[in-house]
């Protein structure tokens, strides 16, 4: 029993270190061998990050004007993942919109330099989130900030459960792929739907539909161009889910 608890805790720490800025050095040297077992914690981490975001939103709205509040919340969402997912958005846009062959698109995405399409994608993504958060009344921001990172981490599981890894040589994203990805994806989908309906009632299905619409769009584009997912695509899916969550919630008011 104690051994199982320690193993679960080590897997949680591996997921926490990779997905967030929070440093937990305990058994860090084992991370590469634990990534596949750590995906079971993704949804829980989304709830944890969402809880922090909700508390932050509740606190900031008590003293800051709406525009400043939106900027501070955007900074939290970006920095809590070490800006890793925003990097995925830029690289994914450069590759998916390049109109090149599959092999060339994958090469472009591996290049550390950011092109015009990547910059444009980042601008529109952040503007979209900013506009959505600015449109949500102060009393609705804590719930929105709870669901944005939670939905993002759930969509990571959706992506890995429904998309093959595109790079034959592997990559960081491939380290998380395992045989039970579909099970994790289904569990996270059910959990997301239940919590959305608990908070928003039947209107929660509107938010869920928006999240799944964004996921399906990027999934189809990735499969058509690349044949599957990469680490950058997974990060972009997370950001897309956060954007679609904020947009969908803004339409509820």
C-alpha positions as CSV (number, residue, x, y, z in Angstrom):
1,X,0.0,0.0,0.0
2,X,2.7,2.5,1.0
3,X,4.7,1.5,-2.1
4,X,1.7,2.3,-4.3
5,X,1.2,5.7,-2.7
6,X,4.9,6.6,-3.2
7,X,4.7,5.5,-6.8
8,X,1.5,7.6,-7.4
9,X,3.1,10.6,-5.7
10,X,6.3,10.2,-7.9
11,X,4.1,10.1,-11.0
12,X,2.2,13.2,-9.9
13,X,5.5,15.1,-9.3
14,X,6.6,14.1,-12.8
15,X,3.4,15.5,-14.3
16,X,3.6,18.7,-12.1
17,X,7.2,19.4,-13.1
18,X,6.5,19.0,-16.8
19,X,3.2,20.9,-17.0
20,X,3.8,23.7,-14.5
21,X,6.4,26.0,-13.2
22,X,6.2,24.5,-9.7
23,X,9.5,23.0,-8.7
24,X,9.4,19.6,-6.9
25,X,12.8,18.0,-7.1
26,X,11.8,14.8,-5.4
27,X,12.8,11.8,-7.7
28,X,13.2,14.2,-10.6
29,X,15.8,11.9,-12.1
30,X,13.1,9.3,-12.8
31,X,10.9,11.6,-14.9
32,X,11.6,10.2,-18.4
33,X,10.5,6.7,-17.2
34,X,7.4,8.1,-15.5
35,X,5.9,10.4,-18.1
36,X,3.5,7.6,-19.5
37,X,2.3,6.9,-16.0
38,X,1.9,10.5,-15.1
39,X,-0.9,11.3,-17.7
40,X,-3.5,9.9,-15.2
41,X,-2.8,13.1,-13.2
42,X,-3.3,15.6,-16.0
43,X,-7.0,16.2,-15.3
44,X,-6.3,16.5,-11.6
45,X,-3.5,19.0,-12.3
46,X,-6.0,20.9,-14.5
47,X,-8.4,21.1,-11.5
48,X,-5.5,22.3,-9.3
49,X,-4.4,25.0,-11.7
50,X,-8.0,26.0,-12.2
51,X,-8.5,26.3,-8.5
52,X,-5.5,28.6,-8.2
53,X,-6.8,30.6,-11.2
54,X,-10.3,30.9,-9.6
55,X,-8.8,32.2,-6.4
56,X,-6.6,34.6,-8.3
57,X,-9.5,35.9,-10.3
58,X,-11.6,36.3,-7.2
59,X,-8.8,38.3,-5.5
60,X,-7.8,40.5,-8.5
61,X,-11.4,41.5,-9.4
62,X,-11.8,43.0,-5.9
63,X,-9.2,45.8,-6.6
64,X,-8.3,45.9,-10.3
65,X,-10.2,47.3,-13.3
66,X,-11.5,44.8,-15.9
67,X,-8.8,45.3,-18.5
68,X,-6.0,45.0,-15.9
69,X,-7.7,41.9,-14.4
70,X,-7.8,40.3,-17.8
71,X,-4.1,40.9,-18.4
72,X,-3.1,39.6,-15.0
73,X,-5.2,36.4,-15.5
74,X,-3.6,36.0,-19.0
75,X,-0.2,36.2,-17.5
76,X,-1.1,33.5,-14.9
77,X,-2.4,31.1,-17.6
78,X,0.7,31.6,-19.8
79,X,3.4,31.6,-17.1
80,X,2.0,28.6,-15.0
81,X,3.0,26.3,-17.9
82,X,6.3,28.1,-18.5
83,X,5.0,29.6,-21.7
84,X,5.5,26.1,-23.2
85,X,2.1,25.8,-24.7
86,X,2.3,29.3,-26.3
87,X,5.5,28.1,-28.0
88,X,3.5,25.2,-29.3
89,X,1.0,27.5,-30.8
90,X,3.6,29.5,-32.6
91,X,5.4,26.4,-33.9
92,X,2.2,24.7,-34.9
93,X,1.0,27.7,-36.9
94,X,4.3,28.0,-38.7
95,X,4.1,24.3,-39.7
96,X,0.3,23.9,-40.3
97,X,-0.1,27.1,-42.4
98,X,3.1,26.7,-44.4
99,X,1.4,24.9,-47.3
100,X,4.5,22.6,-47.5
101,X,4.9,18.8,-47.5
102,X,4.4,16.8,-44.3
103,X,8.2,16.3,-43.9
104,X,8.9,20.0,-44.5
105,X,6.1,21.1,-42.1
106,X,7.6,18.9,-39.4
107,X,11.0,20.5,-40.0
108,X,9.6,24.0,-39.8
109,X,7.9,23.1,-36.5
110,X,11.2,21.9,-35.1
111,X,12.9,25.1,-35.9
112,X,13.3,27.3,-32.9
113,X,12.8,30.5,-34.9
114,X,9.2,31.9,-35.1
115,X,7.8,32.9,-38.4
116,X,5.1,35.5,-39.3
117,X,2.3,33.0,-39.1
118,X,3.4,31.9,-35.6
119,X,3.5,35.5,-34.4
120,X,0.1,36.2,-35.9
121,X,-1.4,33.1,-34.3
122,X,-0.1,34.2,-30.9
123,X,-1.5,37.7,-31.3
124,X,-4.9,36.5,-32.2
125,X,-5.0,33.8,-29.5
126,X,-4.1,36.3,-26.8
127,X,-6.4,39.0,-28.2
128,X,-9.2,36.4,-28.2
129,X,-8.6,35.4,-24.6
130,X,-8.3,39.0,-23.5
131,X,-11.6,40.0,-25.3
132,X,-13.4,37.0,-23.8
133,X,-12.2,37.6,-20.3
134,X,-13.1,41.3,-20.6
135,X,-16.6,40.3,-21.7
136,X,-17.2,38.1,-18.7
137,X,-18.6,40.0,-15.6
138,X,-16.5,40.0,-12.5
139,X,-18.7,37.4,-10.7
140,X,-18.2,35.0,-13.6
141,X,-14.4,35.2,-13.9
142,X,-13.5,32.7,-11.1
143,X,-15.5,29.9,-12.7
144,X,-14.1,30.8,-16.1
145,X,-10.5,30.7,-14.7
146,X,-11.3,27.4,-13.1
147,X,-12.4,25.8,-16.4
148,X,-9.8,27.3,-18.7
149,X,-6.7,25.3,-17.5
150,X,-8.8,22.3,-16.6
151,X,-10.3,22.1,-20.1
152,X,-6.8,22.6,-21.5
153,X,-5.3,19.6,-19.7
154,X,-8.4,17.5,-20.5
155,X,-7.9,18.3,-24.2
156,X,-4.3,17.1,-23.9
157,X,-5.7,13.7,-23.1
158,X,-8.3,13.9,-25.9
159,X,-5.5,14.6,-28.3
160,X,-3.3,11.8,-27.2
161,X,-6.3,9.4,-27.1
162,X,-7.4,10.2,-30.6
163,X,-4.3,11.1,-32.6
164,X,-1.2,9.1,-33.5
165,X,2.2,10.7,-32.8
166,X,3.4,12.1,-36.1
167,X,7.2,12.0,-35.8
168,X,8.7,8.7,-36.6
169,X,11.8,9.6,-34.6
170,X,9.8,10.3,-31.6
171,X,9.9,13.4,-29.4
172,X,9.0,14.8,-26.0
173,X,5.3,14.4,-26.6
174,X,5.8,10.7,-27.5
175,X,7.1,10.0,-24.1
176,X,3.5,10.5,-22.7
177,X,1.8,8.1,-25.1
178,X,0.6,4.8,-23.6
179,X,-1.8,2.0,-24.2
180,X,-4.5,3.4,-21.9
181,X,-4.8,6.9,-23.5
182,X,-8.3,6.4,-24.7
183,X,-9.5,5.5,-21.2
184,X,-7.9,8.6,-19.7
185,X,-9.5,10.7,-22.5
186,X,-13.0,9.3,-21.8
187,X,-12.7,9.8,-18.1
188,X,-11.5,13.4,-18.5
189,X,-14.4,14.1,-20.9
190,X,-17.0,12.8,-18.5
191,X,-15.4,14.7,-15.6
192,X,-15.3,17.9,-17.6
193,X,-18.9,17.6,-18.7
194,X,-20.1,16.8,-15.2
195,X,-18.3,19.8,-13.6
196,X,-19.5,22.2,-16.4
197,X,-23.1,21.1,-15.8
198,X,-22.7,21.5,-12.0
199,X,-21.5,25.1,-12.4
200,X,-23.5,26.3,-15.5
201,X,-26.4,23.8,-15.5
202,X,-27.6,22.8,-19.0
203,X,-25.6,25.7,-20.4
204,X,-22.5,23.8,-19.6
205,X,-23.1,21.8,-22.7
206,X,-22.7,25.0,-24.7
207,X,-19.2,25.5,-23.2
208,X,-18.4,21.8,-23.8
209,X,-19.5,22.1,-27.4
210,X,-17.2,25.1,-27.9
211,X,-14.2,23.2,-26.4
212,X,-14.8,20.2,-28.6
213,X,-15.3,22.3,-31.7
214,X,-11.9,23.9,-31.3
215,X,-10.4,20.5,-30.5
216,X,-11.9,18.9,-33.6
217,X,-10.8,21.8,-35.9
218,X,-7.2,21.6,-34.9
219,X,-7.2,17.8,-34.8
220,X,-8.5,17.6,-38.4
221,X,-5.9,20.2,-39.6
222,X,-3.1,18.4,-37.8
223,X,-4.1,15.0,-39.3
224,X,-4.4,16.4,-42.8
225,X,-1.0,18.2,-42.7
226,X,1.1,16.1,-40.4
227,X,-0.7,12.7,-40.1
228,X,-1.1,13.1,-36.3
229,X,0.1,15.1,-33.3
230,X,3.4,16.4,-32.1
231,X,4.4,18.0,-28.8
232,X,3.7,21.4,-30.3
233,X,0.3,20.3,-31.5
234,X,-0.5,19.1,-28.0
235,X,0.5,22.5,-26.5
236,X,-1.6,24.3,-29.2
237,X,-4.6,22.1,-28.4
238,X,-4.3,23.1,-24.7
239,X,-4.2,26.8,-25.7
240,X,-7.1,26.3,-28.1
241,X,-9.2,24.7,-25.3
242,X,-8.5,27.6,-23.0
243,X,-9.5,30.1,-25.7
244,X,-12.7,28.3,-26.6
245,X,-13.7,27.9,-23.0
246,X,-13.3,31.7,-22.4
247,X,-15.2,32.5,-25.6
248,X,-18.0,30.1,-24.9
249,X,-18.4,31.3,-21.3
250,X,-18.5,34.9,-22.5
251,X,-21.5,34.1,-24.7
252,X,-23.4,32.8,-21.6
253,X,-23.7,36.4,-20.2
